[in-house]
Amino acid sequence: MEDKRFLNQIQRWRVYWLYWLKSAGLTFQSLMATRFASVVFVVGKFFRFFFFLWFLLLLKERIQTVVGYSVEQLVVFYLVFNLFDMLGQIFYRGIYWFRNEIVSGNFDFKLIKPLSPLFQIMTSHTDFLDVPLFILVIVFLAYSMRSISFIEIAGFVLLTVVALMLITAIHIMVAAIGVITTEVDHTIWIFRDLSMMGRVPVDIYTDLVRGFLTFVVPVALIFTVPAKVLFGLVNFQALLVTVVIAGIFYWLALRLWRYALTQYSSASS
């Protein structure tokens, strides 16, 4: 009986995997149909990345530390920010099209499919334009991590899972708000604007702002804490608290999503 359930679960995962491959393939085809525009977007992403990196390196000539962090450490914070920010952009880009699904009534068809509507919503588009820069960030970050200990790497891997959980939870909340209010674009861009504050360690902000960026919109937990663990600045207790907060945040996101579905009015109703 247990073996049968396990095989059924494997088959279900395979269905989700094939669905994502199909959706990603369609997105890639649309990008190939507009090659010039795609190249311009990729160049723009590289330009924005290197411009801020150049700004950080310029600081090295004028200051030694910022709230106790060296310029080299600030660069690592920036790399970690880009790593997790692009992960959300690559895999959850579909949320930006969700409002049209609600307004047009196409969301009805997602609800009747034997797949999670959340999975369909968030993975309907894959942003391949972020992939080249994403690979470069991984290379830069791997180079900067070459001298850290195994324990710090293990902590970073754990916090990577936590960051992905929080990013997923935020997108679930945005989708839920979209179902209730049909407002998606404004909500996700508010998060994107707030997340930009995570390009540098949140320690530079006031206590009130740090509290907001930790417990209300968990920018600090997504971007700052994983970078801190690379410098050995996160103890076991803080690590445990971060995991617990992420779990609670994810649970609340799912609860909000279930509530939103009870408030949804079908386009056919």
Secondary structure, DSSP 8 states (H G I E B T S, - for coil): -HHHHHHHHHHHHHHHHHHHHHHHHHHHHHHHHTHHHHHHHHHHHHHHHHHHHHHHHHHTTT-SEETTEEHHHHHHHHHHHHHHHHHHHHHSGGGGGHHHHHHHTTHHHHHTSSS-HHHHHHTS---GGGHHHHHHHHHHHHHHTTTS-HHHHHHHHHHHHHHHHHHHHHHHHHHHHHHHHS--HHHHHHHHHHHGGGGS-GGGS-HHHHHIIIIIS-HIIIIIHHHHHHTT---HHHHHHHHHHHHHHHHHHHHHHHHHHHH---TT-
